[in-house]
Amino acid sequence: MSNEKNVLFTIFGGTGDLAQRKLYPSLFRLYKKGNLGKHFAVIGTARRPWSDEHYREVVISTIQSLNPSDEEAKEFASHFYYQSHDVNDSTHYATLKELADQLDERYQLDGNRIYYLAMAPQFFGTIVAHLKSQKIVTENGYNRLIIEKPFGSDYQSAYDLNEKIRQVFPEPDIFRIDHYLGKEMIQNISAIRFANNIFESQWNNRYIDNIQITFGEALGVEDRGGYYDHSGALKDMVQNHILQVVALLAMEPPVAFSEKEIRAEKIKALKAVRIYDQQEVLENFVRGQYDQGQLDGKMFKSYREEDKVDPASTTETFVAGKFTIDNFRWSGVPFYVRTGKRLTEKGTRINIVFKQVPVNVFKTSVDEPCEDTTLPPNVLTIYIQPTEGFSLSLNGKEVGQGFNTEPIKLEYRNSSEMVENSPEAYEKLLLDALKGDGTNFSHWEEVAQSWHIVDVIRQAWDQTKPDFPNYKAGTMGPEAAFKLLEKDGFEWIWQPDEWYRERGKL
Ligand SMILES: NC(=O)c1ccc[n+]([C@@H]2O[C@H](COP(=O)([O-])OP(=O)(O)OC[C@H]3O[C@@H](n4cnc5c(N)ncnc54)[C@H](OP(=O)(O)O)[C@@H]3O)[C@@H](O)[C@H]2O)c1
């Protein structure tokens, strides 16, 4: 019987950044753990005229931080082959097929193939069409496609791309990467919810006031200006990563923890996210772009001064918004989301803000009105990165005489050793693809619904010229992002800028 781990990987974009920083180290980790054995081979392709020897040297250099022995590194790299190839040139696919068939025989790969498109999205359609027309896809084994984001730039382009891909690969063989879905604490959302009755029993609009999701980056656009200036934070972060997290938080408990059941619940949750009209977009979503700024003595340039960015760019580097979910569980509970570049700190976290107790009884006499009638809310925080863990803030009694309450935080963080040794997102996702398990990838229906939700926001914004830049580098975004919650009587739970401001560093 064919072993699913006997496989030929063909990596398009084999000389690129993603391949070198993520894919080769992840393949090495899988190899070290025995998930890839003797029967695997990798073809790296790109236009550069590299030799196999040079390619193997590059692969070895990318795994140095994993401390392989010389022998181990050489043995691993001996499975790698390089084929210079321009994906737009039909004749090049013949050599690729020849090499693939040779390696299939040499390594006894049973016709199993995984094609990884680590390239700019405009090439996806061409590559996939050629895989079929040039008969690179096999008849005897499995053929799976791993595809990087972005999947389209709006619903229509995503639909067109999907139609092209579906001609060659059926949906279960398409693995659309959202690398956040491979992260430990994103996967932990389901454990926290469904393995703890104290949370799942309260996971609804009777007990939860609001939910806040922050994907903050301290970096600017770095060398991705050319790509980013045509994308912006809405398409780069909200359409994929953030809406995936919304779906995981909002979905109903699946009847089993299987790909099919989880997917069905996530799709239902996304379908319940309200598609706003233009006026609702302007009321519920704000955008920003960073200006020059300084934090902790460091100076930062503005977005418009970044390399490969239009000096008059109207691309947003920040988005904050409120999603409304129209179903029994979530009616009336805002899901606030926020993401941006050049914010005060890098951090991805989720705050579940619980409702107040019905009455604050901490007053000394029934006749006396209580001075401060609100207590700090209970907040469950899930830390996704850079630290991983969760905390729960409660109210306890302040030690001493009298009866004052004070907030107490119960905290759990994975140790840095644990974080370091746990599988990297790409490693987990590659292993999932090897097993044919699509749970942690985005299904077409999820992608389609996410574009429907985001397209209307983009269209509403495109009607008006934004007043950019509107937040200083090193802060947590424009004033409007704070007002968004204030007008509902809430505030962002995570405000790292406060800490710097109090110490005169911002
Ligand atoms: N880098 C990341 O961390 C990251 C994270 C998330 C998603 N992604 C996504 O992953 C994909 C790849 O990103 P990347 O950062 O690795 O890009 P990159 O460093 O620019 O790599 C692009 C690759 O495509 C090859 N290439 C370009 N034109 C080609 C052609 N006509 N025929 C054959 N090969 C060609 C390049 O090699 P030659 O110049 O030698 O042809 C290179 O290997 C993109 O879709 C990106 O959005 C990347």
The ligand as a Gaussian input file, in Angstrom:
#p B3LYP/6-31G(d) Opt

LIG

0 1
 N        8.123000      35.703000       2.848000
 C        7.196000      35.470000       3.744000
 O        7.460000      35.410000       4.946000
 C        5.755000      35.247000       3.330000
 C        4.784000      35.170000       4.337000
 C        3.456000      34.944000       3.972000
 C        3.121000      34.795000       2.639000
 N        4.077000      34.889000       1.673000
 C        3.672000      34.684000       0.286000
 O        4.504000      33.692000      -0.288000
 C        4.742000      33.968000      -1.639000
 C        6.234000      34.056000      -1.890000
 O        6.777000      35.094000      -1.099000
 P        8.354000      35.333000      -0.950000
 O        8.488000      36.348000       0.121000
 O        9.077000      34.058000      -0.817000
 O        8.696000      36.031000      -2.358000
 P       10.121000      36.223000      -3.047000
 O       11.226000      36.151000      -2.056000
 O        9.998000      37.424000      -3.919000
 O       10.214000      34.936000      -3.962000
 C        9.602000      34.828000      -5.223000
 C       10.128000      33.591000      -5.909000
 O        9.509000      33.491000      -7.192000
 C       10.524000      33.240000      -8.174000
 N       10.031000      33.756000      -9.448000
 C        9.647000      35.011000      -9.746000
 N        9.216000      35.087000     -11.006000
 C        9.321000      33.840000     -11.535000
 C        9.023000      33.260000     -12.794000
 N        8.519000      33.991000     -13.811000
 N        9.238000      31.951000     -12.958000
 C        9.758000      31.194000     -11.970000
 N       10.047000      31.674000     -10.755000
 C        9.851000      32.988000     -10.541000
 C       11.747000      33.946000      -7.622000
 O       12.952000      33.424000      -8.072000
 P       13.727000      33.923000      -9.393000
 O       13.864000      35.389000      -9.285000
 O       15.027000      33.165000      -9.330000
 O       12.901000      33.482000     -10.543000
 C       11.618000      33.599000      -6.121000
 O       12.101000      32.307000      -5.870000
 C        3.964000      35.237000      -1.951000
 O        2.695000      34.874000      -2.419000
 C        3.833000      35.896000      -0.587000
 O        2.717000      36.751000      -0.505000
 C        5.392000      35.115000       2.003000

